[in-house]
Amino acid sequence: MSTTENNILNTSEVIEILQCSRQNLNSLVKREGITPIKDLPRDRLFFKEDIVKSKDYMDKKREASS
């Protein structure tokens, strides 16, 4: 695997990392919380760095509301 392949995630990988549903991911994209780098007919591609930052933000938000 090249470095580029290690830094790009598809929809299924993002859902697993964020522990959310596909519907929730679609909502995050529409609200511009997460921006895909490419929209494919049946999938989206995202930068891993963006997803990790979003996960950290979501985790902090969850902790604050607990």
PDB file of N, CA, C and O in Angstrom, chain B, residues numbered from 101:
ATOM      1  N   MET B 101       0.823  -1.186   0.000  1.00  0.00           N
ATOM      2  CA  MET B 101       0.000   0.000   0.000  1.00  0.00           C
ATOM      3  C   MET B 101       0.867   1.249   0.000  1.00  0.00           C
ATOM      4  O   MET B 101       1.866   1.324   0.716  1.00  0.00           O
ATOM      5  N   SER B 102       0.484   2.211  -0.794  1.00  0.00           N
ATOM      6  CA  SER B 102       1.237   3.456  -0.824  1.00  0.00           C
ATOM      7  C   SER B 102       0.765   4.363   0.304  1.00  0.00           C
ATOM      8  O   SER B 102      -0.240   4.092   0.962  1.00  0.00           O
ATOM      9  N   THR B 103       1.505   5.438   0.513  1.00  0.00           N
ATOM     10  CA  THR B 103       1.150   6.407   1.551  1.00  0.00           C
ATOM     11  C   THR B 103      -0.223   7.007   1.280  1.00  0.00           C
ATOM     12  O   THR B 103      -1.000   7.226   2.209  1.00  0.00           O
ATOM     13  N   THR B 104      -0.523   7.271   0.023  1.00  0.00           N
ATOM     14  CA  THR B 104      -1.823   7.840  -0.331  1.00  0.00           C
ATOM     15  C   THR B 104      -2.957   6.903   0.062  1.00  0.00           C
ATOM     16  O   THR B 104      -3.972   7.354   0.592  1.00  0.00           O
ATOM     17  N   GLU B 105      -2.801   5.617  -0.187  1.00  0.00           N
ATOM     18  CA  GLU B 105      -3.843   4.657   0.172  1.00  0.00           C
ATOM     19  C   GLU B 105      -4.048   4.585   1.670  1.00  0.00           C
ATOM     20  O   GLU B 105      -5.163   4.324   2.122  1.00  0.00           O
ATOM     21  N   ASN B 106      -3.009   4.808   2.450  1.00  0.00           N
ATOM     22  CA  ASN B 106      -3.115   4.785   3.903  1.00  0.00           C
ATOM     23  C   ASN B 106      -3.825   6.018   4.440  1.00  0.00           C
ATOM     24  O   ASN B 106      -4.316   6.007   5.568  1.00  0.00           O
ATOM     25  N   ASN B 107      -3.884   7.076   3.648  1.00  0.00           N
ATOM     26  CA  ASN B 107      -4.457   8.335   4.108  1.00  0.00           C
ATOM     27  C   ASN B 107      -5.858   8.598   3.574  1.00  0.00           C
ATOM     28  O   ASN B 107      -6.440   9.647   3.850  1.00  0.00           O
ATOM     29  N   ILE B 108      -6.401   7.663   2.819  1.00  0.00           N
ATOM     30  CA  ILE B 108      -7.738   7.834   2.245  1.00  0.00           C
ATOM     31  C   ILE B 108      -8.646   6.707   2.732  1.00  0.00           C
ATOM     32  O   ILE B 108      -8.271   5.535   2.731  1.00  0.00           O
ATOM     33  N   LEU B 109      -9.841   7.093   3.145  1.00  0.00           N
ATOM     34  CA  LEU B 109     -10.811   6.133   3.670  1.00  0.00           C
ATOM     35  C   LEU B 109     -12.073   6.164   2.823  1.00  0.00           C
ATOM     36  O   LEU B 109     -12.445   7.204   2.279  1.00  0.00           O
ATOM     37  N   ASN B 110     -12.728   5.009   2.717  1.00  0.00           N
ATOM     38  CA  ASN B 110     -14.023   4.986   2.038  1.00  0.00           C
ATOM     39  C   ASN B 110     -15.138   5.109   3.089  1.00  0.00           C
ATOM     40  O   ASN B 110     -14.867   5.166   4.289  1.00  0.00           O
ATOM     41  N   THR B 111     -16.353   5.148   2.638  1.00  0.00           N
ATOM     42  CA  THR B 111     -17.502   5.351   3.524  1.00  0.00           C
ATOM     43  C   THR B 111     -17.564   4.303   4.632  1.00  0.00           C
ATOM     44  O   THR B 111     -17.781   4.651   5.793  1.00  0.00           O
ATOM     45  N   SER B 112     -17.381   3.050   4.300  1.00  0.00           N
ATOM     46  CA  SER B 112     -17.464   1.978   5.300  1.00  0.00           C
ATOM     47  C   SER B 112     -16.406   2.144   6.392  1.00  0.00           C
ATOM     48  O   SER B 112     -16.689   1.929   7.570  1.00  0.00           O
ATOM     49  N   GLU B 113     -15.204   2.522   6.006  1.00  0.00           N
ATOM     50  CA  GLU B 113     -14.130   2.713   6.986  1.00  0.00           C
ATOM     51  C   GLU B 113     -14.432   3.906   7.899  1.00  0.00           C
ATOM     52  O   GLU B 113     -14.158   3.865   9.098  1.00  0.00           O
ATOM     53  N   VAL B 114     -14.990   4.954   7.324  1.00  0.00           N
ATOM     54  CA  VAL B 114     -15.344   6.141   8.114  1.00  0.00           C
ATOM     55  C   VAL B 114     -16.431   5.803   9.125  1.00  0.00           C
ATOM     56  O   VAL B 114     -16.353   6.211  10.284  1.00  0.00           O
ATOM     57  N   ILE B 115     -17.437   5.064   8.694  1.00  0.00           N
ATOM     58  CA  ILE B 115     -18.528   4.662   9.581  1.00  0.00           C
ATOM     59  C   ILE B 115     -17.988   3.852  10.753  1.00  0.00           C
ATOM     60  O   ILE B 115     -18.427   4.024  11.890  1.00  0.00           O
ATOM     61  N   GLU B 116     -17.039   2.975  10.472  1.00  0.00           N
ATOM     62  CA  GLU B 116     -16.442   2.161  11.529  1.00  0.00           C
ATOM     63  C   GLU B 116     -15.654   3.025  12.517  1.00  0.00           C
ATOM     64  O   GLU B 116     -15.764   2.829  13.727  1.00  0.00           O
ATOM     65  N   ILE B 117     -14.874   3.963  12.025  1.00  0.00           N
ATOM     66  CA  ILE B 117     -14.064   4.822  12.895  1.00  0.00           C
ATOM     67  C   ILE B 117     -14.948   5.730  13.741  1.00  0.00           C
ATOM     68  O   ILE B 117     -14.733   5.875  14.944  1.00  0.00           O
ATOM     69  N   LEU B 118     -15.948   6.342  13.101  1.00  0.00           N
ATOM     70  CA  LEU B 118     -16.813   7.281  13.826  1.00  0.00           C
ATOM     71  C   LEU B 118     -17.891   6.578  14.640  1.00  0.00           C
ATOM     72  O   LEU B 118     -18.564   7.208  15.456  1.00  0.00           O
ATOM     73  N   GLN B 119     -18.057   5.293  14.428  1.00  0.00           N
ATOM     74  CA  GLN B 119     -19.085   4.506  15.105  1.00  0.00           C
ATOM     75  C   GLN B 119     -20.454   5.156  14.935  1.00  0.00           C
ATOM     76  O   GLN B 119     -21.171   5.425  15.899  1.00  0.00           O
ATOM     77  N   CYS B 120     -20.786   5.396  13.672  1.00  0.00           N
ATOM     78  CA  CYS B 120     -22.080   6.007  13.367  1.00  0.00           C
ATOM     79  C   CYS B 120     -22.715   5.261  12.193  1.00  0.00           C
ATOM     80  O   CYS B 120     -22.083   4.413  11.563  1.00  0.00           O
ATOM     81  N   SER B 121     -23.937   5.585  11.920  1.00  0.00           N
ATOM     82  CA  SER B 121     -24.644   4.960  10.802  1.00  0.00           C
ATOM     83  C   SER B 121     -24.313   5.687   9.505  1.00  0.00           C
ATOM     84  O   SER B 121     -23.785   6.799   9.517  1.00  0.00           O
ATOM     85  N   ARG B 122     -24.629   5.049   8.402  1.00  0.00           N
ATOM     86  CA  ARG B 122     -24.443   5.676   7.081  1.00  0.00           C
ATOM     87  C   ARG B 122     -25.314   6.931   6.986  1.00  0.00           C
ATOM     88  O   ARG B 122     -24.907   7.947   6.422  1.00  0.00           O
ATOM     89  N   GLN B 123     -26.507   6.837   7.545  1.00  0.00           N
ATOM     90  CA  GLN B 123     -27.426   7.978   7.533  1.00  0.00           C
ATOM     91  C   GLN B 123     -26.830   9.156   8.311  1.00  0.00           C
ATOM     92  O   GLN B 123     -26.917  10.302   7.870  1.00  0.00           O
ATOM     93  N   ASN B 124     -26.227   8.871   9.465  1.00  0.00           N
ATOM     94  CA  ASN B 124     -25.607   9.926  10.253  1.00  0.00           C
ATOM     95  C   ASN B 124     -24.419  10.534   9.513  1.00  0.00           C
ATOM     96  O   ASN B 124     -24.219  11.748   9.552  1.00  0.00           O
ATOM     97  N   LEU B 125     -23.636   9.704   8.846  1.00  0.00           N
ATOM     98  CA  LEU B 125     -22.509  10.214   8.066  1.00  0.00           C
ATOM     99  C   LEU B 125     -23.017  11.135   6.956  1.00  0.00           C
ATOM    100  O   LEU B 125     -22.451  12.204   6.727  1.00  0.00           O
ATOM    101  N   ASN B 126     -24.073  10.725   6.274  1.00  0.00           N
ATOM    102  CA  ASN B 126     -24.652  11.573   5.225  1.00  0.00           C
ATOM    103  C   ASN B 126     -25.088  12.916   5.792  1.00  0.00           C
ATOM    104  O   ASN B 126     -24.915  13.953   5.152  1.00  0.00           O
ATOM    105  N   SER B 127     -25.650  12.894   6.986  1.00  0.00           N
ATOM    106  CA  SER B 127     -26.067  14.122   7.649  1.00  0.00           C
ATOM    107  C   SER B 127     -24.865  15.010   7.975  1.00  0.00           C
ATOM    108  O   SER B 127     -24.916  16.226   7.787  1.00  0.00           O
ATOM    109  N   LEU B 128     -23.791  14.401   8.461  1.00  0.00           N
ATOM    110  CA  LEU B 128     -22.574  15.161   8.758  1.00  0.00           C
ATOM    111  C   LEU B 128     -22.000  15.810   7.496  1.00  0.00           C
ATOM    112  O   LEU B 128     -21.514  16.940   7.538  1.00  0.00           O
ATOM    113  N   VAL B 129     -22.059  15.101   6.397  1.00  0.00           N
ATOM    114  CA  VAL B 129     -21.557  15.647   5.132  1.00  0.00           C
ATOM    115  C   VAL B 129     -22.442  16.812   4.683  1.00  0.00           C
ATOM    116  O   VAL B 129     -21.931  17.848   4.257  1.00  0.00           O
ATOM    117  N   LYS B 130     -23.753  16.651   4.776  1.00  0.00           N
ATOM    118  CA  LYS B 130     -24.673  17.719   4.358  1.00  0.00           C
ATOM    119  C   LYS B 130     -24.512  18.967   5.221  1.00  0.00           C
ATOM    120  O   LYS B 130     -24.623  20.089   4.725  1.00  0.00           O
ATOM    121  N   ARG B 131     -24.252  18.771   6.514  1.00  0.00           N
ATOM    122  CA  ARG B 131     -24.059  19.918   7.423  1.00  0.00           C
ATOM    123  C   ARG B 131     -22.642  20.466   7.333  1.00  0.00           C
ATOM    124  O   ARG B 131     -22.284  21.403   8.048  1.00  0.00           O
ATOM    125  N   GLU B 132     -21.834  19.873   6.445  1.00  0.00           N
ATOM    126  CA  GLU B 132     -20.459  20.290   6.199  1.00  0.00           C
ATOM    127  C   GLU B 132     -19.534  20.065   7.388  1.00  0.00           C
ATOM    128  O   GLU B 132     -18.510  20.735   7.523  1.00  0.00           O
ATOM    129  N   GLY B 133     -19.897  19.126   8.241  1.00  0.00           N
ATOM    130  CA  GLY B 133     -19.000  18.754   9.323  1.00  0.00           C
ATOM    131  C   GLY B 133     -17.839  17.934   8.796  1.00  0.00           C
ATOM    132  O   GLY B 133     -16.728  17.989   9.325  1.00  0.00           O
ATOM    133  N   ILE B 134     -18.108  17.179   7.757  1.00  0.00           N
ATOM    134  CA  ILE B 134     -17.101  16.337   7.127  1.00  0.00           C
ATOM    135  C   ILE B 134     -17.226  16.524   5.620  1.00  0.00           C
ATOM    136  O   ILE B 134     -18.325  16.462   5.069  1.00  0.00           O
ATOM    137  N   THR B 135     -16.106  16.751   4.965  1.00  0.00           N
ATOM    138  CA  THR B 135     -16.122  16.976   3.520  1.00  0.00           C
ATOM    139  C   THR B 135     -15.418  15.837   2.794  1.00  0.00           C
ATOM    140  O   THR B 135     -14.236  15.586   3.030  1.00  0.00           O
ATOM    141  N   PRO B 136     -16.132  15.150   1.918  1.00  0.00           N
ATOM    142  CA  PRO B 136     -15.475  14.090   1.146  1.00  0.00           C
ATOM    143  C   PRO B 136     -14.533  14.698   0.105  1.00  0.00           C
ATOM    144  O   PRO B 136     -14.771  15.798  -0.395  1.00  0.00           O
ATOM    145  N   ILE B 137     -13.468  13.974  -0.212  1.00  0.00           N
ATOM    146  CA  ILE B 137     -12.563  14.456  -1.253  1.00  0.00           C
ATOM    147  C   ILE B 137     -13.044  14.020  -2.631  1.00  0.00           C
ATOM    148  O   ILE B 137     -12.664  14.604  -3.646  1.00  0.00           O
ATOM    149  N   LYS B 138     -13.889  12.979  -2.656  1.00  0.00           N
ATOM    150  CA  LYS B 138     -14.426  12.517  -3.937  1.00  0.00           C
ATOM    151  C   LYS B 138     -15.746  11.804  -3.701  1.00  0.00           C
ATOM    152  O   LYS B 138     -15.867  10.964  -2.809  1.00  0.00           O
ATOM    153  N   ASP B 139     -16.730  12.153  -4.516  1.00  0.00           N
ATOM    154  CA  ASP B 139     -18.027  11.468  -4.512  1.00  0.00           C
ATOM    155  C   ASP B 139     -18.055  10.502  -5.681  1.00  0.00           C
ATOM    156  O   ASP B 139     -17.940  10.902  -6.839  1.00  0.00           O
ATOM    157  N   LEU B 140     -18.206   9.241  -5.367  1.00  0.00           N
ATOM    158  CA  LEU B 140     -18.327   8.212  -6.393  1.00  0.00           C
ATOM    159  C   LEU B 140     -19.791   7.793  -6.472  1.00  0.00           C
ATOM    160  O   LEU B 140     -20.561   8.125  -5.571  1.00  0.00           O
ATOM    161  N   PRO B 141     -20.198   7.082  -7.507  1.00  0.00           N
ATOM    162  CA  PRO B 141     -21.611   6.705  -7.621  1.00  0.00           C
ATOM    163  C   PRO B 141     -22.171   5.986  -6.382  1.00  0.00           C
ATOM    164  O   PRO B 141     -23.305   6.253  -5.983  1.00  0.00           O
ATOM    165  N   ARG B 142     -21.402   5.086  -5.773  1.00  0.00           N
ATOM    166  CA  ARG B 142     -21.924   4.344  -4.628  1.00  0.00           C
ATOM    167  C   ARG B 142     -21.047   4.457  -3.383  1.00  0.00           C
ATOM    168  O   ARG B 142     -21.176   3.659  -2.455  1.00  0.00           O
ATOM    169  N   ASP B 143     -20.168   5.435  -3.365  1.00  0.00           N
ATOM    170  CA  ASP B 143     -19.238   5.567  -2.244  1.00  0.00           C
ATOM    171  C   ASP B 143     -18.678   6.983  -2.205  1.00  0.00           C
ATOM    172  O   ASP B 143     -18.845   7.759  -3.146  1.00  0.00           O
ATOM    173  N   ARG B 144     -18.024   7.299  -1.121  1.00  0.00           N
ATOM    174  CA  ARG B 144     -17.314   8.571  -0.980  1.00  0.00           C
ATOM    175  C   ARG B 144     -15.939   8.275  -0.430  1.00  0.00           C
ATOM    176  O   ARG B 144     -15.736   7.281   0.268  1.00  0.00           O
ATOM    177  N   LEU B 145     -14.996   9.143  -0.750  1.00  0.00           N
ATOM    178  CA  LEU B 145     -13.645   9.013  -0.217  1.00  0.00           C
ATOM    179  C   LEU B 145     -13.349  10.222   0.664  1.00  0.00           C
ATOM    180  O   LEU B 145     -13.748  11.346   0.360  1.00  0.00           O
ATOM    181  N   PHE B 146     -12.642   9.967   1.761  1.00  0.00           N
ATOM    182  CA  PHE B 146     -12.329  11.008   2.741  1.00  0.00           C
ATOM    183  C   PHE B 146     -10.853  10.927   3.118  1.00  0.00           C
ATOM    184  O   PHE B 146     -10.243   9.859   3.062  1.00  0.00           O
ATOM    185  N   PHE B 147     -10.289  12.073   3.502  1.00  0.00           N
ATOM    186  CA  PHE B 147      -8.942  12.064   4.055  1.00  0.00           C
ATOM    187  C   PHE B 147      -9.011  11.521   5.476  1.00  0.00           C
ATOM    188  O   PHE B 147      -9.863  11.934   6.263  1.00  0.00           O
ATOM    189  N   LYS B 148      -8.123  10.603   5.800  1.00  0.00           N
ATOM    190  CA  LYS B 148      -8.087  10.003   7.131  1.00  0.00           C
ATOM    191  C   LYS B 148      -7.894  11.077   8.204  1.00  0.00           C
ATOM    192  O   LYS B 148      -8.529  11.026   9.257  1.00  0.00           O
ATOM    193  N   GLU B 149      -7.026  12.039   7.936  1.00  0.00           N
ATOM    194  CA  GLU B 149      -6.751  13.116   8.899  1.00  0.00           C
ATOM    195  C   GLU B 149      -8.031  13.870   9.272  1.00  0.00           C
ATOM    196  O   GLU B 149      -8.245  14.183  10.443  1.00  0.00           O
ATOM    197  N   ASP B 150      -8.880  14.163   8.286  1.00  0.00           N
ATOM    198  CA  ASP B 150     -10.143  14.861   8.543  1.00  0.00           C
ATOM    199  C   ASP B 150     -11.060  14.036   9.438  1.00  0.00           C
ATOM    200  O   ASP B 150     -11.718  14.576  10.327  1.00  0.00           O
ATOM    201  N   ILE B 151     -11.102  12.738   9.204  1.00  0.00           N
ATOM    202  CA  ILE B 151     -11.973  11.855   9.979  1.00  0.00           C
ATOM    203  C   ILE B 151     -11.474  11.736  11.415  1.00  0.00           C
ATOM    204  O   ILE B 151     -12.270  11.746  12.354  1.00  0.00           O
ATOM    205  N   VAL B 152     -10.163  11.624  11.586  1.00  0.00           N
ATOM    206  CA  VAL B 152      -9.594  11.524  12.932  1.00  0.00           C
ATOM    207  C   VAL B 152      -9.882  12.808  13.710  1.00  0.00           C
ATOM    208  O   VAL B 152     -10.224  12.751  14.891  1.00  0.00           O
ATOM    209  N   LYS B 153      -9.747  13.957  13.064  1.00  0.00           N
ATOM    210  CA  LYS B 153     -10.058  15.235  13.726  1.00  0.00           C
ATOM    211  C   LYS B 153     -11.532  15.294  14.111  1.00  0.00           C
ATOM    212  O   LYS B 153     -11.875  15.738  15.207  1.00  0.00           O
ATOM    213  N   SER B 154     -12.396  14.849  13.213  1.00  0.00           N
ATOM    214  CA  SER B 154     -13.833  14.837  13.500  1.00  0.00           C
ATOM    215  C   SER B 154     -14.151  13.903  14.658  1.00  0.00           C
ATOM    216  O   SER B 154     -14.975  14.230  15.512  1.00  0.00           O
ATOM    217  N   LYS B 155     -13.505  12.749  14.692  1.00  0.00           N
ATOM    218  CA  LYS B 155     -13.727  11.800  15.784  1.00  0.00           C
ATOM    219  C   LYS B 155     -13.299  12.414  17.111  1.00  0.00           C
ATOM    220  O   LYS B 155     -14.023  12.313  18.102  1.00  0.00           O
ATOM    221  N   ASP B 156     -12.128  13.050  17.139  1.00  0.00           N
ATOM    222  CA  ASP B 156     -11.657  13.701  18.366  1.00  0.00           C
ATOM    223  C   ASP B 156     -12.649  14.756  18.826  1.00  0.00           C
ATOM    224  O   ASP B 156     -12.958  14.843  20.015  1.00  0.00           O
ATOM    225  N   TYR B 157     -13.150  15.556  17.899  1.00  0.00           N
ATOM    226  CA  TYR B 157     -14.116  16.598  18.222  1.00  0.00           C
ATOM    227  C   TYR B 157     -15.409  15.988  18.767  1.00  0.00           C
ATOM    228  O   TYR B 157     -15.955  16.459  19.764  1.00  0.00           O
ATOM    229  N   MET B 158     -15.891  14.937  18.104  1.00  0.00           N
ATOM    230  CA  MET B 158     -17.123  14.289  18.544  1.00  0.00           C
ATOM    231  C   MET B 158     -16.954  13.644  19.921  1.00  0.00           C
ATOM    232  O   MET B 158     -17.869  13.692  20.744  1.00  0.00           O
ATOM    233  N   ASP B 159     -15.794  13.045  20.175  1.00  0.00           N
ATOM    234  CA  ASP B 159     -15.524  12.430  21.478  1.00  0.00           C
ATOM    235  C   ASP B 159     -15.505  13.483  22.581  1.00  0.00           C
ATOM    236  O   ASP B 159     -16.063  13.263  23.657  1.00  0.00           O
ATOM    237  N   LYS B 160     -14.874  14.615  22.325  1.00  0.00           N
ATOM    238  CA  LYS B 160     -14.816  15.692  23.326  1.00  0.00           C
ATOM    239  C   LYS B 160     -16.214  16.235  23.591  1.00  0.00           C
ATOM    240  O   LYS B 160     -16.558  16.539  24.733  1.00  0.00           O
ATOM    241  N   LYS B 161     -17.014  16.356  22.546  1.00  0.00           N
ATOM    242  CA  LYS B 161     -18.377  16.850  22.684  1.00  0.00           C
ATOM    243  C   LYS B 161     -19.205  15.879  23.540  1.00  0.00           C
ATOM    244  O   LYS B 161     -19.987  16.305  24.390  1.00  0.00           O
ATOM    245  N   ARG B 162     -19.027  14.576  23.307  1.00  0.00           N
ATOM    246  CA  ARG B 162     -19.753  13.563  24.089  1.00  0.00           C
ATOM    247  C   ARG B 162     -19.347  13.626  25.558  1.00  0.00           C
ATOM    248  O   ARG B 162     -20.197  13.546  26.445  1.00  0.00           O
ATOM    249  N   GLU B 163     -18.038  13.772  25.817  1.00  0.00           N
ATOM    250  CA  GLU B 163     -17.547  13.829  27.200  1.00  0.00           C
ATOM    251  C   GLU B 163     -18.110  15.053  27.912  1.00  0.00           C
ATOM    252  O   GLU B 163     -18.472  14.976  29.086  1.00  0.00           O
ATOM    253  N   ALA B 164     -18.186  16.173  27.216  1.00  0.00           N
ATOM    254  CA  ALA B 164     -18.684  17.409  27.821  1.00  0.00           C
ATOM    255  C   ALA B 164     -20.168  17.301  28.176  1.00  0.00           C
ATOM    256  O   ALA B 164     -20.622  17.899  29.152  1.00  0.00           O
ATOM    257  N   SER B 165     -20.914  16.545  27.390  1.00  0.00           N
ATOM    258  CA  SER B 165     -22.346  16.424  27.670  1.00  0.00           C
ATOM    259  C   SER B 165     -22.668  15.341  28.693  1.00  0.00           C
ATOM    260  O   SER B 165     -23.816  15.210  29.119  1.00  0.00           O
ATOM    261  N   SER B 166     -21.664  14.569  29.088  1.00  0.00           N
ATOM    262  CA  SER B 166     -21.893  13.498  30.076  1.00  0.00           C
ATOM    263  C   SER B 166     -21.865  14.021  31.482  1.00  0.00           C
ATOM    264  O   SER B 166     -22.040  13.255  32.429  1.00  0.00           O
TER     265      SER B 166
END
